[in-house]
Amino acid sequence: MKDGSDKSRNKEHKLRDGTTSKCHFHRSAPSQVQNNWIGPPDKLSNIRTVKYGIPENESKVKKEYRLMREETDKFNHLFWTEHNAAFIKAKEIFIESKLDGSGDKLVDEDGTKHVLTAEEMAEFYRDFLNCRHQELKDYNREWYKRNLQMLWPAIKANIHSWFAKK
């Protein structure tokens, strides 16, 4: 660490060829970045957050493409956060109802945790997906639409980068 305010650290790694490489790790991305930073998976959506780098001389074409990517990331994050929260809640309700029906409790007085069989859980997974079939279908359609809409801006941004390097 450079000082107490810097939340970064250096670490030396041995490479396969026997040489060493120094890596610089940060606990969080700085407010302004030049390169993309990929964070850990979100606890609920399971999607890794991406902080897209903004070059100093970002062109209008590249900015348009970056903003489309950020908007699609937000769309994915929101959908999977809501979907996974509904999944967790429905799963808890299903397990409790199955255990109540058999006279068992989730945890006995001695701390023993009851679990359902794979077949019982398969019933839940099938029912959950069947109930959300249209929602998942709509999500997939929108996801494909957004990605197809990003193709031309991505091509333009890459062509722009290619000519800017020459």
Order of alpha helices (4+ residues) and beta strands (2+ residues): beta-beta-beta-beta-alpha-alpha-alpha
